[in-house]
Amino acid sequence: MKKLTIILLFLLSLSIYADDETDFFSDDVSFEDFDMDELFGDEGSEDFIEVVEDKSSMEAAIPETVLLTTQGVEFGGSFSSSISAGLVYATLPEKFEDITDSKKYKETFSPSLSASLHFNARPDANSRYFGKVTTSLPFYDGAKALVENPAKKGDTSEADFADVKIPKIKVYELFADFNYNNKLFFRVGKQNAKWGVGYFFSPADFLSLETIDPQNPTADREGPIAIKVNMPFGLNNLYTYFTVPNSMFSKVDPSVTDLIIAPMFQMLLGETEVSTGIYYQKDSAPRGMISATYGTNTSIGQFSFFGEAVGLYGSDKIFIKDDYTTEKFSEKLFFNGTVGFMWSKKILENNFSLAVQYLYNGEGYDNDSKLVSNVLKALKGDVSGIPLQYMANIEPLRSSGLGYTDLSNRNQHYLGVNWGISNMFNIDKLSVSTFAMMNLADISGFVQPSISYRFFDGLSTALSCNVNIGEEGDEYFGNKLSVSLKFNMGLGNF
């Protein structure tokens, strides 16, 4: 049955073709002219300014390839630093005196420092090499190392360990691009592999190693080690990913059958871009997706509409039953879906923007969050919320392998909203915004209004607060109010 489902999903992904004379636009819900980089995706698109090596023997490039070559290796990067200080209130202040009462709040302070470095090389029009490393505070990770004790003469039964620090440098991307006769395009290595078109949520993004952070939805997401093959059909594209799952690196006897296979076809239907694809890996639930985007410019502003639909045959999650035992589903159909829109409009010199997205999480629980909340506390040793008749099930629950992905996004209905104004009062350095996230099942969430001002290039500040909505046991239950002042310094690319 599972193999039949995979075959049907694959045929579905290849059954929809579009006319070759339609216009191309990227899967970031932005309309762009077609260029060669679209054949490989938009990874590694930072500006490069430093040439450190010349190839004196390179022949003069012909006009149609001069933009796709570099004389040497180009380097660039990014830098970010900030300091943030604030106050956190466990309960909402009821009167002005509570705001200044040190017994009602606790202070926070958080420095941040991060940077990335990358190289980009295009020795000829048919090949490209790109790599990117990142680091951030704290710059070292702690670890234990086995050290020799001369007194024990090689006896490791009572091993001695020492604390060591390991530099925290992460290889974020490292890949090569090449092609066959400008008809078949390859990207090999660690690469961004974003599927889906969602802004706050993207259930169709099967390949990224990180989920979208709704509070920073435009941030890059780490991708896998993969071979990406792209076959263009006019302005449409057939992609196939052969991905190495992280689990292969911990296996004693890895096999080629452990690879993830994920074909996706991207096409145009009129003014709508549609992508459809499937995902298969022998130790994971097979799944298929379809996503669509549509953009239009009207008298009331620019709109981008987007949506994703995902079907799964089984689930990789461990589910909790009402009696605090667990179960898995390998032959049950699940559906996840999301719809949303983005709007922007200039009104009286002010730039308004709005993003709204709804998520249906078919792998979530259809009741409130109390069950998951009790399990989370039980895993930490607090069984006060567990009914007495289920106490015997708690120890097996702790050894069941429950993880973060099993308990996050615990319910079925979510809503994310972001509203903002820039160039406020015709001051291009002043902007305000409000972000809200809601779990619609247990009616919990948070609201984050903020105001920011840029003094000059390299220095800006933002005053923000976070108000939590919900009761104990709800997903977003926590401190009721926090206020912070943040200074960003030296932020930029080079």
C-alpha positions as CSV (number, residue, x, y, z in Angstrom):
1,M,0.0,0.0,0.0
2,K,2.8,2.4,0.9
3,K,4.6,1.8,-2.4
4,L,1.4,2.4,-4.4
5,T,0.9,5.7,-2.6
6,I,4.4,6.8,-3.5
7,I,3.9,6.0,-7.1
8,L,0.6,7.8,-7.3
9,L,2.1,10.9,-5.7
10,F,5.0,10.9,-8.1
11,L,2.7,10.6,-11.1
12,L,0.7,13.5,-9.7
13,S,3.8,15.7,-9.4
14,L,4.6,15.2,-13.1
15,S,1.1,15.4,-14.5
16,I,0.7,19.2,-14.5
17,Y,2.5,21.2,-17.1
18,A,2.3,24.8,-18.0
19,D,2.7,26.8,-21.3
20,D,6.3,27.7,-22.0
21,E,5.4,31.3,-23.0
22,T,4.3,32.4,-19.5
23,D,6.5,34.6,-17.3
24,F,8.7,33.3,-14.5
25,F,8.7,34.5,-10.9
26,S,10.5,33.2,-7.9
27,D,9.1,31.1,-5.1
28,D,9.6,34.0,-2.6
29,V,6.3,35.6,-3.7
30,S,8.3,38.3,-5.5
31,F,8.2,38.9,-9.2
32,E,11.6,38.9,-10.8
33,D,13.1,38.5,-14.3
34,F,14.4,35.1,-15.1
35,D,18.2,34.7,-14.7
36,M,20.8,32.0,-14.5
37,D,20.9,31.9,-10.7
38,E,17.2,30.9,-10.7
39,L,18.3,27.6,-12.1
40,F,20.1,26.9,-8.9
41,G,17.9,28.8,-6.4
42,D,18.7,32.0,-4.6
43,E,21.3,30.7,-2.2
44,G,24.5,32.7,-1.7
45,S,23.1,35.9,-3.1
46,E,25.1,38.2,-0.9
47,D,27.1,41.1,-2.3
48,F,30.8,40.4,-3.0
49,I,33.3,43.2,-3.1
50,E,36.8,41.8,-2.6
51,V,38.8,40.1,-5.3
52,V,41.9,38.4,-3.8
53,E,43.2,36.4,-6.7
54,D,43.5,37.1,-10.5
55,K,43.8,34.4,-13.1
56,S,46.2,36.0,-15.6
57,S,45.7,33.2,-18.1
58,M,41.9,33.6,-18.2
59,E,40.8,34.5,-21.7
60,A,38.5,37.5,-22.3
61,A,35.0,36.5,-21.6
62,I,32.4,36.6,-24.4
63,P,29.5,39.0,-23.9
64,E,26.9,36.4,-23.0
65,T,29.0,34.8,-20.3
66,V,30.9,37.8,-18.8
67,L,28.4,38.2,-16.0
68,L,28.7,34.5,-15.0
69,T,32.4,34.5,-14.4
70,T,34.8,35.9,-11.8
71,Q,38.4,36.7,-12.1
72,G,39.5,34.8,-9.0
73,V,37.7,34.1,-5.7
74,E,35.4,36.7,-4.2
75,F,34.9,37.0,-0.4
76,G,32.2,38.6,1.6
77,G,30.2,38.3,4.8
78,S,27.9,39.8,7.4
79,F,28.3,41.2,10.9
80,S,25.7,41.7,13.7
81,S,26.0,42.8,17.3
82,S,23.5,44.0,19.8
83,I,22.9,44.5,23.5
84,S,19.5,44.2,25.1
85,A,18.2,45.0,28.6
86,G,14.7,44.6,29.9
87,L,12.3,43.8,32.7
88,V,10.1,40.7,33.0
89,Y,6.8,40.6,35.0
90,A,5.3,37.2,36.0
91,T,1.9,38.9,36.3
92,L,0.5,42.0,34.7
93,P,1.1,45.1,36.8
94,E,-2.2,46.3,38.3
95,K,-1.1,49.7,39.3
96,F,1.7,52.1,38.5
97,E,3.6,51.2,41.7
98,D,3.9,47.6,40.5
99,I,5.8,48.7,37.5
100,T,8.6,50.2,39.5
101,D,8.5,47.6,42.4
102,S,11.7,45.5,42.1
103,K,9.9,42.6,43.8
104,K,7.4,42.4,40.9
105,Y,10.0,42.0,38.1
106,K,13.3,40.5,37.2
107,E,16.0,42.2,35.1
108,T,17.4,40.7,31.9
109,F,20.5,41.6,29.9
110,S,21.6,39.9,26.7
111,P,24.6,40.7,24.5
112,S,24.7,39.2,21.0
113,L,27.5,39.0,18.5
114,S,27.6,36.9,15.3
115,A,29.2,36.9,11.9
116,S,29.4,34.9,8.6
117,L,32.1,34.6,6.0
118,H,31.6,33.2,2.5
119,F,33.5,32.8,-0.7
120,N,32.2,32.7,-4.3
121,A,34.1,31.5,-7.3
122,R,32.9,31.3,-10.9
123,P,36.0,30.2,-12.9
124,D,33.8,29.8,-16.1
125,A,30.2,30.3,-17.1
126,N,29.4,26.6,-16.5
127,S,30.6,26.2,-12.9
128,R,30.4,27.8,-9.5
129,Y,31.8,27.1,-6.0
130,F,30.3,28.6,-2.9
131,G,31.0,28.2,0.8
132,K,29.8,29.9,4.0
133,V,30.7,29.6,7.7
134,T,29.0,31.2,10.7
135,T,29.8,31.8,14.3
136,S,28.1,33.5,17.2
137,L,28.3,34.0,21.0
138,P,29.3,32.0,22.9
139,F,32.2,31.3,20.5
140,Y,33.0,28.0,22.3
141,D,31.0,24.8,23.2
142,G,31.9,22.9,26.2
143,A,32.8,19.2,26.0
144,K,34.5,16.4,28.0
145,A,37.7,14.8,26.8
146,L,39.3,11.6,28.0
147,V,42.8,12.2,29.4
148,E,45.5,9.8,30.3
149,N,46.2,9.2,34.0
150,P,49.8,7.8,34.4
151,A,48.9,6.3,37.7
152,K,46.3,4.1,36.2
153,K,48.7,2.8,33.4
154,G,46.1,2.6,30.6
155,D,43.2,1.4,32.8
156,T,40.1,3.2,31.4
157,S,37.6,1.5,33.7
158,E,37.8,4.6,35.9
159,A,38.5,7.1,33.2
160,D,39.5,10.7,33.9
161,F,37.9,13.5,31.9
162,A,38.8,17.1,31.4
163,D,36.6,20.0,30.4
164,V,37.6,21.4,26.9
165,K,36.3,24.2,24.8
166,I,35.6,23.6,21.1
167,P,35.4,26.6,18.7
168,K,31.8,27.1,17.5
169,I,32.3,27.5,13.8
170,K,29.5,26.1,11.6
171,V,29.7,25.2,7.9
172,Y,26.4,26.6,6.8
173,E,26.8,26.1,3.0
174,L,29.4,24.4,0.8
175,F,28.4,23.4,-2.7
176,A,29.4,23.3,-6.4
177,D,27.3,24.1,-9.4
178,F,27.9,22.6,-12.8
179,N,25.8,21.6,-15.8
180,Y,25.5,19.3,-18.8
181,N,25.2,21.2,-22.1
182,N,23.1,23.9,-20.4
183,K,20.2,21.5,-20.2
184,L,20.8,19.7,-17.0
185,F,22.0,21.6,-13.9
186,F,23.5,20.2,-10.8
187,R,24.2,21.5,-7.3
188,V,26.2,19.2,-5.0
189,G,27.0,19.8,-1.4
190,K,25.5,21.4,1.7
191,Q,22.9,23.8,0.5
192,N,19.7,25.7,1.3
193,A,16.8,23.6,0.0
194,K,13.7,25.6,0.9
195,W,10.3,24.2,-0.3
196,G,7.0,25.8,0.2
197,V,5.9,29.5,0.1
198,G,4.6,30.1,3.7
199,Y,5.7,33.1,5.7
200,F,5.2,32.2,9.4
201,F,4.7,28.5,8.8
202,S,5.6,26.1,5.9
203,P,4.4,22.5,6.3
204,A,5.6,21.8,2.7
205,D,9.2,22.5,3.5
206,F,10.3,18.9,4.0
207,L,14.1,19.4,3.3
208,S,15.3,22.3,5.5
209,L,16.9,21.3,8.8
210,E,15.3,24.2,10.6
211,T,11.7,25.3,10.7
212,I,10.7,29.0,10.2
213,D,11.1,31.2,13.2
214,P,7.9,33.2,13.1
215,Q,9.5,36.0,15.0
216,N,12.2,36.2,12.3
217,P,10.5,34.7,9.2
218,T,12.9,36.0,6.6
219,A,16.1,34.5,8.2
220,D,18.0,31.8,6.2
221,R,17.3,28.2,7.2
222,E,20.0,25.6,7.3
223,G,19.8,23.1,4.5
224,P,21.0,19.4,4.1
225,I,23.8,17.8,2.2
226,A,22.2,17.0,-1.1
227,I,22.5,16.6,-4.9
228,K,20.0,18.8,-6.6
229,V,19.3,18.2,-10.3
230,N,17.3,20.7,-12.3
231,M,15.9,20.1,-15.7
232,P,14.3,23.3,-17.1
233,F,11.2,23.0,-19.4
234,G,11.1,26.5,-21.0
235,L,10.4,28.7,-17.9
236,N,9.2,25.7,-15.8
237,N,11.5,23.5,-13.8
238,L,11.7,19.9,-12.7
239,Y,13.9,19.5,-9.6
240,T,15.0,16.3,-8.0
241,Y,16.8,16.2,-4.6
242,F,18.9,13.2,-3.4
243,T,19.5,14.1,0.3
244,V,21.7,12.6,2.9
245,P,19.7,12.5,6.2
246,N,21.7,13.3,9.4
247,S,20.8,9.9,10.7
248,M,23.2,8.3,8.2
249,F,26.2,9.7,9.9
250,S,25.4,7.9,13.1
251,K,24.7,4.5,11.5
252,V,27.2,1.7,11.7
253,D,26.3,0.4,8.2
254,P,24.7,3.2,6.2
255,S,23.1,2.2,2.9
256,V,22.2,4.1,-0.3
257,T,18.6,3.1,0.5
258,D,18.8,5.5,3.4
259,L,18.8,8.5,1.0
260,I,15.9,10.9,0.8
261,I,14.4,11.2,-2.7
262,A,12.4,14.3,-3.4
263,P,11.3,15.4,-6.9
264,M,9.4,18.7,-7.3
265,F,7.9,20.3,-10.4
266,Q,7.5,24.1,-10.6
267,M,5.3,25.6,-13.2
268,L,3.1,28.6,-14.2
269,L,-0.6,28.5,-14.6
270,G,-1.6,31.9,-15.9
271,E,-0.3,34.3,-13.3
272,T,-0.1,31.7,-10.6
273,E,3.1,29.8,-9.7
274,V,2.4,26.2,-8.7
275,S,4.9,23.7,-7.2
276,T,4.1,20.0,-6.5
277,G,6.5,17.4,-5.1
278,I,6.9,14.3,-3.1
279,Y,9.3,13.1,-0.4
280,Y,10.3,9.6,0.3
281,Q,12.8,8.0,2.8
282,K,12.5,4.5,4.0
283,D,12.5,5.4,7.7
284,S,10.0,8.3,7.3
285,A,6.4,8.7,6.4
286,P,6.1,9.4,2.6
287,R,4.4,12.7,1.8
288,G,3.4,14.9,-1.1
289,M,2.8,18.6,-1.3
290,I,1.4,21.3,-3.6
291,S,1.9,25.0,-3.1
292,A,0.8,28.1,-5.0
293,T,1.4,31.8,-5.1
294,Y,-0.3,34.7,-6.8
295,G,0.5,38.4,-6.8
296,T,-1.4,41.4,-8.0
297,N,-1.1,45.2,-7.9
298,T,-4.4,47.0,-7.2
299,S,-5.5,50.5,-6.4
300,I,-5.6,49.5,-2.7
301,G,-2.1,48.1,-2.6
302,Q,0.0,45.2,-3.6
303,F,-1.2,41.7,-2.7
304,S,0.6,38.3,-2.6
305,F,-1.6,35.3,-1.8
306,F,-0.1,31.9,-1.0
307,G,-1.1,28.5,0.2
308,E,0.3,25.0,0.8
309,A,-1.3,21.6,1.1
310,V,0.5,18.5,2.4
311,G,-0.6,14.9,2.6
312,L,1.2,12.2,4.6
313,Y,0.8,8.5,4.7
314,G,1.6,7.9,8.4
315,S,3.5,10.3,10.7
316,D,7.0,10.5,12.2
317,K,5.6,11.8,15.4
318,I,5.0,9.9,18.6
319,F,1.4,10.6,19.9
320,I,0.2,10.7,23.5
321,K,-3.1,9.0,24.3
322,D,-5.5,10.2,27.0
323,D,-4.2,7.5,29.4
324,Y,-0.6,8.8,29.0
325,T,0.5,5.9,26.8
326,T,2.0,6.5,23.4
327,E,1.3,5.3,19.9
328,K,2.6,5.8,16.3
329,F,0.6,5.8,13.1
330,S,2.2,4.2,10.0
331,E,-0.9,3.7,7.8
332,K,-3.1,6.7,8.7
333,L,-3.6,9.6,6.3
334,F,-2.8,13.1,7.7
335,F,-3.3,16.5,6.1
336,N,-1.5,19.8,6.9
337,G,-2.3,23.0,5.1
338,T,-1.8,26.8,5.3
339,V,-3.1,29.9,3.5
340,G,-2.2,33.5,3.9
341,F,-1.6,36.8,2.2
342,M,0.8,39.8,2.3
343,W,-0.2,43.4,1.6
344,S,1.7,46.7,1.2
345,K,0.6,50.2,0.4
346,K,2.1,53.7,0.6
347,I,-0.3,56.1,2.2
348,L,0.6,59.8,2.9
349,E,4.3,59.0,2.7
350,N,3.9,56.1,5.2
351,N,4.6,52.6,4.1
352,F,2.1,50.1,5.4
353,S,2.5,46.4,5.4
354,L,0.4,43.4,6.6
355,A,1.0,39.7,6.7
356,V,-1.6,37.1,7.8
357,Q,-1.3,33.3,7.8
358,Y,-3.5,30.5,9.1
359,L,-2.1,27.0,9.7
360,Y,-4.0,23.8,10.0
361,N,-1.8,21.2,11.7
362,G,-3.4,17.8,11.1
363,E,-0.8,16.1,13.2
364,G,-1.8,18.2,16.2
365,Y,-4.3,17.4,19.0
366,D,-7.9,18.6,18.5
367,N,-8.4,19.3,22.2
368,D,-6.7,21.9,24.4
369,S,-3.0,21.8,25.5
370,K,-3.4,20.4,29.1
371,L,-2.5,16.8,28.1
372,V,0.8,17.9,26.4
373,S,1.5,20.3,29.3
374,N,1.2,17.6,31.9
375,V,3.5,15.3,29.8
376,L,6.1,18.1,29.6
377,K,6.1,18.6,33.3
378,A,6.2,14.8,33.9
379,L,9.3,14.5,31.7
380,K,11.0,17.0,34.1
381,G,9.9,15.1,37.2
382,D,6.7,17.0,38.1
383,V,3.8,14.5,38.0
384,S,1.3,16.8,39.9
385,G,-1.0,17.0,37.0
386,I,-1.2,13.3,36.2
387,P,-4.3,11.4,37.4
388,L,-3.5,8.7,39.9
389,Q,-4.8,5.9,37.7
390,Y,-2.2,6.7,35.0
391,M,0.9,7.0,37.3
392,A,2.1,3.6,36.2
393,N,2.4,4.8,32.6
394,I,4.7,7.7,33.3
395,E,8.0,5.7,33.4
396,P,7.3,4.0,30.1
397,L,6.4,7.5,28.7
398,R,9.8,8.9,29.7
399,S,11.6,6.1,27.8
400,S,9.4,6.2,24.8
401,G,11.7,8.6,22.8
402,L,9.4,11.6,23.0
403,G,11.2,14.7,21.6
404,Y,10.7,18.3,20.9
405,T,9.2,17.8,17.4
406,D,6.5,15.5,19.0
407,L,5.3,18.1,21.4
408,S,5.8,21.4,19.5
409,N,2.9,22.9,17.5
410,R,0.7,20.7,19.8
411,N,-2.7,21.7,18.4
412,Q,-4.4,21.9,15.0
413,H,-5.2,25.6,14.5
414,Y,-2.7,28.6,14.5
415,L,-2.8,32.1,13.3
416,G,0.1,34.5,12.8
417,V,-0.2,38.3,12.0
418,N,2.4,41.0,11.5
419,W,1.5,44.7,10.9
420,G,3.9,47.5,10.3
421,I,4.5,51.1,9.3
422,S,7.8,52.4,8.1
423,N,8.8,56.0,7.1
424,M,6.4,57.0,9.9
425,F,5.5,60.7,10.0
426,N,7.7,61.0,6.9
427,I,10.7,60.1,9.0
428,D,12.5,57.3,7.1
429,K,14.3,56.3,10.3
430,L,11.2,55.6,12.4
431,S,9.0,52.5,12.1
432,V,6.5,50.6,14.3
433,S,5.2,47.1,14.1
434,T,3.1,44.5,15.9
435,F,3.5,40.8,15.7
436,A,0.9,38.3,17.1
437,M,0.8,34.5,17.3
438,M,-2.2,32.6,18.5
439,N,-3.0,28.9,19.2
440,L,-6.7,28.9,18.3
441,A,-7.4,25.7,20.2
442,D,-6.5,26.7,23.7
443,I,-6.8,30.5,23.0
444,S,-3.3,31.3,24.0
445,G,-0.7,33.4,22.3
446,F,1.4,36.5,22.5
447,V,1.5,40.0,21.1
448,Q,4.7,42.0,20.5
449,P,4.4,45.7,19.6
450,S,7.7,47.5,19.0
451,I,9.0,50.9,17.8
452,S,12.4,51.3,16.2
453,Y,14.6,54.2,15.2
454,R,17.8,54.3,13.1
455,F,20.2,57.0,14.3
456,F,22.6,56.5,11.4
457,D,24.1,53.6,9.5
458,G,25.5,51.2,12.1
459,L,23.4,52.2,15.1
460,S,19.7,51.7,15.6
461,T,17.5,51.0,18.6
462,A,14.2,49.2,19.3
463,L,11.8,49.4,22.2
464,S,9.5,46.4,22.4
465,C,7.2,44.5,24.8
466,N,5.7,41.0,24.9
467,V,2.3,40.3,26.3
468,N,1.3,36.7,26.9
469,I,-2.3,35.5,26.7
470,G,-3.3,32.2,28.2
471,E,-3.7,30.2,31.3
472,E,-1.5,27.6,33.0
473,G,-1.2,24.5,30.8
474,D,-1.7,26.4,27.5
475,E,1.0,26.3,24.9
476,Y,1.9,30.0,25.2
477,F,1.5,30.3,29.0
478,G,4.4,32.1,30.6
479,N,5.5,35.5,32.0
480,K,2.7,37.9,31.3
481,L,4.7,40.9,30.4
482,S,8.3,41.7,29.3
483,V,9.8,45.0,28.2
484,S,13.1,45.4,26.5
485,L,15.3,48.0,24.9
486,K,17.7,46.8,22.3
487,F,20.6,48.5,20.5
488,N,21.9,47.1,17.2
489,M,25.4,48.2,16.3
490,G,27.5,47.6,13.2
491,L,24.9,45.5,11.5
492,G,25.7,45.0,7.8
493,N,27.1,43.1,4.9
494,F,30.5,43.4,3.3
